Amino acid sequence: MGLTRNFKETVQARVLADPAFRDALLQEGVEALLGGDVDTGKAVLRDYIKATVGFEQLGADTGASPKSLIRMFGPAGNPQARNLFAVISHLQRHAGVALHVTAQPT
């Protein structure tokens, strides 16, 4: 049986309905970046941004162009650390969470 809803629409609906899922999605995106999986991290954060604050508002809040932010989190995007950390900092404040790094044995 085919899906009746687009996957991204499903994620967006879940983000809006489930704060724990929303916070976990933000955490997963940041963890992917820290783990070296930049493409997955950008994709997860892109979906998170679309489902929460949106690129227009994120641009207004961070002083960045929404188009630049969309490119930054796109498949070919190569964000500068300064811009990436500014966005992550804003997303944490917007969500009301504080992410922390902990060392884990490999």
Phi, psi and omega in degrees: 000136181284157178286141180268345179231146175296144181303315181296324176294322179294315178299315181299316179297320180292320178300318181290329185267340189227096181302326180294320177295317179302311181295321179294325178294316176299313179300317181297319179297316180292318179297322177297317177299312181296330179278000178093359178267075186297318182299315179293317179301315179296319181295317180294315179294325176299313178297319179298313181299314180300324184275347183242267188283328183084152184290327179297309181292321178300318177298315179297320183286330184256351182079013179257153176291132176304322179295321177296320179295319178299315178296319182302320182264005177282170183303326181263002183293145178227079187293142171286148182304318181302313181291318181297314181291328176296318179294313181299319178299315180295318180298321177297313179298316181298321181278344183074032178233160174231115179273142180231146178267133174233145179281136178233136176296143180266000000 
